[in-house]
Structure formats: structure tokens, C-alpha cells
Amino acid sequence: MKNNSKKGFIVPMLLAIIALLVLGSGVYIYQNKKAKTPIVVGNEEQQSNIQISPVNTQTNNANWKTYTNTQYGFEFKYPSDYSLKESSIYFSEEIPEGKRVFMESPTCKTLVTGGGPWPKDCVSFNLLIQKNKISIATDGVIVIKTATQVAGYFAERVEDNSGGMWDGLSQIYVQFEKGGDWYISYLSYNSENKTAAENLFNQILSTFKFTK
């Protein structure tokens, strides 16, 4: 009788031990899995606030014209519907003769000298080659200076939003020095067309290269 009572006691005890082992293993596996699973808080909301601007690697200058200057040995492309002129410039005995290349969009026909509203659809591009750089006064003028590169040369980029005698006029200057000459490019445009004008300016400068 005593042996039977012991056996009856041992069996439930073994079952209880096995149950505890199984339960303990389940808790361990759950905790281990939980520890290895990264917790992301507000992931969907955070990603929705991130805006990635696409990188435009394509250019639309396949049908552009090419301006070539054999005197200074460079070339660049410009829109085929833009009118282009070039001339010599002379400042003074201290600042000898230089070169000016000027082009503008066909929509600049309404532009008149003497100031006034700058036409909304008018964009003009100038390239000056001279012995001195252009210095833009900062007194009372909104000027933003940054660094950039043109044809592998470090250049200074200046944004002038003062307008001068023209209402709504903004200008971007990019100038660098090579061989004692300053190459000064600047774009004049209506401030309402800032994005399109900057894209055009950057695209023109990206085609600028020296040929000798």
C-alpha cells in the first residue's frame, strides 16, 4: 500500500515538473524573440515627412546651339531660340579690354532701357571676360554667396535680389579666374521664375568647357 501511494504521488509531481519546464521554455523563447525584434516607433509617420528630391541626370540641350571662342579657347551651349551677340569691352587704362557674350530669350522683346518692371518671361545671360572680378556691395542689398565649380575651376556664386532699377529683377553671378582672366557669367530673370531660371543657368554652365 505504501509503494502504491508513493507512485501515485510521484506521477503528478513529474507531470507538474514537466509542465513548468515547458512553460519556462515558452517564456524564454518569447523573451528572446522579443529582444531580437527591433522596435520602430512612429515609423510610418516619420517616413511620410521625408521628401527626397529626384536627381535629374538628363539634360534637354540636345538641340542647343554651341558658342565657340577661339581667342580664349572655350565653348558652351545655349538654347537654340536665344539670340546671341558678342562685343569687346573697354573700361579704362587700368582695366584693359575684355570680351562680352550676351544672349537673351525671345520673350525679352518687351524689355526697355531705363528701368521699370522686369518682364516675367525675360531671361538674359551674360559672360564677361576681364582682368578684374565683380564685387557686389552688401549695404542694403540681399546677397547670398556660395561656392561652386565651372569647368573644374572653383568659382564664387553670388545671388543678388536687390533688383536695382528694375522691379522684380534677380541676378545670379558665377565668377572664376583662369590665367589672369576672370570669367564672369550672370543671369538676369524675374524673381517669380527663380527655379526655372536657376535650372537653365546651371545647365548652361554645365556645358562650359575649355578647348585649349
Steps between C-alpha positions, in 0.01 A plus 500: 500500500783741582671434164175572313452828687853607417449418132175693502679799646804486266301497175314831562822652622684402179217640290517827692878522446461433127230766476726754671786416262278544195362828631848625583625413151210688345569810706871488407427464129250787512738731686791408273295568187372827644856615578617430145207678335576874453234736623411777254308788648299714262675359194216566258450856618874572486538368147204703376679820605817420304511645148775380269559725202565302181839546339460615143784343303345574163556819309279659240777669302516255210370766261691790652749708306870511584692823545876466441764758582839434343671799660461373855443138408163404644149405398155456650149413387194719513131471400452508124228766514719746693662786310875532559732797455862559589704816533821639641490700821734772620484648847811712553877494474512316832249243378594403144273371229297187559232291336124492541261231381133584538189298427136525593173316460266609218253609766725792599365714216291695747810600696576870475795691636463731794344270755147406593342156537725215387296285255388180667609276213828678419830322568837642395846348534830688497857375498774754568871428467708767667796556732303574814221323687166659575442612858139540606435742785312349792372822657122475488521229233385141541808303395556126541851365437585135449778295340466296183705370205505575129704289258698366795584845640387616842257787459312751712124507466311813602123552501390862482132559570516878528346559157675832446297720268285204397201377696503124559852453360731236649851414385743215555873554451757223466862606457836325499856584399716324240834619368456853631154541346172499688211313341180657631165349406178651623135433437224762528143383552169577666499385862172314445684261265785424739495119472480486119766771463742328737456170320573668167806679638642182652441313176682763293794502740514120498578513126778757542842353426843612390629376168864598543 
